[in-house]
Amino acid sequence: MADVTQLLAAVDAGDSKAAADLLPLVYDELRALAAARMAGESPGHTLNPTALVHEAYLRLVGDQRFDNRGHFFAAAAEAMRRILVDHVRQKKSLKGGGGRARVELREDAAAAPERSDEILAVDEALAGLAIADPQAAELVKLRYFAGLSIDEAARALNISPRSADRLWAYARAWLRRAVGGS
């Protein structure tokens, strides 16, 4: 079985069979990333991990070129971030309850915290972080929006896990200040 980097090079060269072979090879990993990211969302979220993966993959295929596996997954993290942010913005733009259905709450249902505001706040703070430290901003996208571990994100960014750990600590502190201590 070909590796992701080889398939990406073949896709870049116009091999349509390679494009068809790529999705099954990366799907499980993308699905796991999306599931990890969506695990923190409130129950009843209208976007599920499968839909997130499919929409991200559709955004990835086309005119984009990827240097290697890490570059591909970094782009997938960026696509997932944009999808989640667009989803939150669309949801917040509905005025007067438009598009909402009445739902009866069960007595035993626990209230889930709303993460929409957090997603928007982190996304907005990322713009400033990208100016201050672009690599830290990329690390946040990989960790927060794609759910990669420190080791996985380090591989995607071609840095050591120890460097990624230090960069993650810096990025979290920077974002806390930018978001207002949350």
C-alpha positions in Angstrom: 0.0 0.0 0.0 1.3 3.4 -1.0 2.0 5.9 1.7 0.2 9.3 2.0 3.1 11.3 0.8 3.5 9.2 -2.4 -0.2 9.4 -3.1 -0.2 13.2 -2.6 2.7 13.4 -5.1 0.7 11.2 -7.6 -2.4 13.3 -7.1 -0.4 16.4 -7.7 0.8 14.8 -11.0 -2.8 14.4 -12.1 -3.2 10.7 -11.3 -7.0 10.3 -10.6 -6.5 6.7 -9.3 -4.2 8.1 -6.6 -6.9 10.6 -5.6 -9.4 7.7 -5.2 -6.8 5.7 -3.2 -6.0 8.6 -0.9 -9.3 9.0 0.9 -9.5 5.4 2.3 -5.9 5.8 3.5 -6.5 9.0 5.4 -10.2 8.7 6.2 -9.9 6.8 9.6 -7.3 9.3 10.8 -9.3 12.3 9.7 -12.4 10.8 11.3 -10.6 10.2 14.6 -9.4 13.8 14.5 -12.9 15.1 13.8 -14.4 12.9 16.5 -11.9 14.1 19.0 -12.7 17.7 18.1 -16.4 17.2 18.1 -16.4 15.4 21.5 -16.2 18.7 23.2 -19.2 20.1 21.5 -22.6 20.3 23.1 -25.1 17.5 22.5 -27.4 18.0 19.5 -24.7 19.8 17.5 -25.9 19.8 13.9 -22.4 19.0 12.6 -21.1 15.5 13.3 -17.6 14.1 12.8 -18.5 12.3 9.6 -19.9 15.5 8.0 -16.9 17.5 9.3 -14.5 15.0 7.6 -16.4 14.9 4.3 -16.6 18.7 4.2 -12.9 19.1 5.1 -11.9 16.5 2.4 -13.9 18.3 -0.2 -12.2 21.5 0.6 -8.8 19.8 0.5 -9.1 18.1 -2.9 -8.8 20.3 -6.0 -6.1 22.9 -6.7 -4.2 22.5 -3.5 -0.8 20.8 -3.5 0.7 19.1 -0.5 4.4 18.6 0.1 4.0 15.7 2.5 1.7 13.9 5.0 2.3 16.6 7.7 1.4 19.4 5.2 -1.8 17.5 4.3 -2.9 17.1 7.9 -2.1 20.7 8.7 -4.3 21.7 5.8 -7.0 19.3 7.1 -6.8 21.0 10.5 -7.2 24.4 8.9 -10.2 23.2 6.9 -11.8 21.8 10.0 -11.2 25.1 11.8 -12.8 27.1 9.1 -15.8 24.7 8.9 -16.4 24.9 12.6 -16.0 28.7 12.7 -18.3 29.1 9.7 -20.8 26.8 11.4 -20.8 28.8 14.6 -21.1 32.1 12.7 -24.0 30.8 10.7 -25.7 29.5 13.8 -25.3 32.8 15.6 -26.6 34.7 12.6 -30.0 33.1 12.8 -32.2 35.7 14.3 -35.4 35.2 16.4 -35.0 31.5 16.6 -35.2 30.9 12.8 -34.5 27.3 11.8 -34.9 26.1 15.4 -37.3 23.4 16.4 -39.0 23.1 19.8 -37.4 20.4 22.0 -38.7 19.2 25.3 -36.0 18.9 28.0 -35.8 15.8 30.1 -35.5 16.2 33.8 -32.3 14.2 33.8 -30.7 16.1 31.0 -27.6 18.0 32.2 -26.9 21.4 30.7 -23.9 21.3 28.4 -21.7 24.4 28.2 -22.0 26.4 24.9 -18.7 26.2 23.1 -19.6 28.4 20.2 -18.3 31.5 21.9 -15.1 29.8 22.8 -14.5 28.6 19.1 -15.1 32.2 17.9 -12.8 33.7 20.6 -10.0 31.3 19.8 -10.4 31.8 16.1 -10.3 35.6 16.5 -7.3 35.4 18.8 -5.5 33.2 16.3 -5.2 36.1 13.9 -3.1 38.0 16.4 -1.1 35.0 17.3 -0.3 34.3 13.7 1.2 37.7 13.5 3.2 37.3 16.7 4.3 33.7 16.0 3.0 31.9 12.9 4.3 28.5 14.0 2.5 28.8 17.4 -0.7 29.6 15.5 -0.3 26.5 13.3 0.3 24.4 16.4 -3.0 25.8 17.9 -4.9 24.9 14.8 -3.5 21.3 14.9 -4.1 20.8 18.6 -7.3 22.8 19.2 -9.2 22.4 15.9 -7.9 19.1 14.6 -7.3 17.4 18.0 -3.7 16.2 17.3 -1.5 15.2 20.2 1.7 17.1 20.8 3.7 14.3 19.1 1.4 14.3 16.0 1.4 18.1 15.8 5.2 18.1 16.1 5.6 15.7 13.2 3.2 17.8 11.1 5.2 20.9 11.8 8.6 19.1 11.5 9.7 20.1 15.0 10.7 18.1 18.0 8.0 17.1 20.5 9.9 19.0 23.2 9.8 22.2 21.0 6.1 21.6 20.3 5.4 21.3 24.0 7.2 24.6 24.8 5.4 26.3 21.9 2.1 24.9 23.0 2.6 26.4 26.5 3.5 29.7 25.0 0.5 29.6 22.6 -1.9 28.7 25.4 -0.7 31.6 27.6 -0.9 34.0 24.7 -4.4 32.9 23.9 -5.5 33.2 27.5 -4.4 36.8 27.6 -6.0 37.5 24.2 -9.3 35.9 25.1 -9.5 37.5 28.5 -8.4 34.8 30.9 -10.6 31.9 29.8 
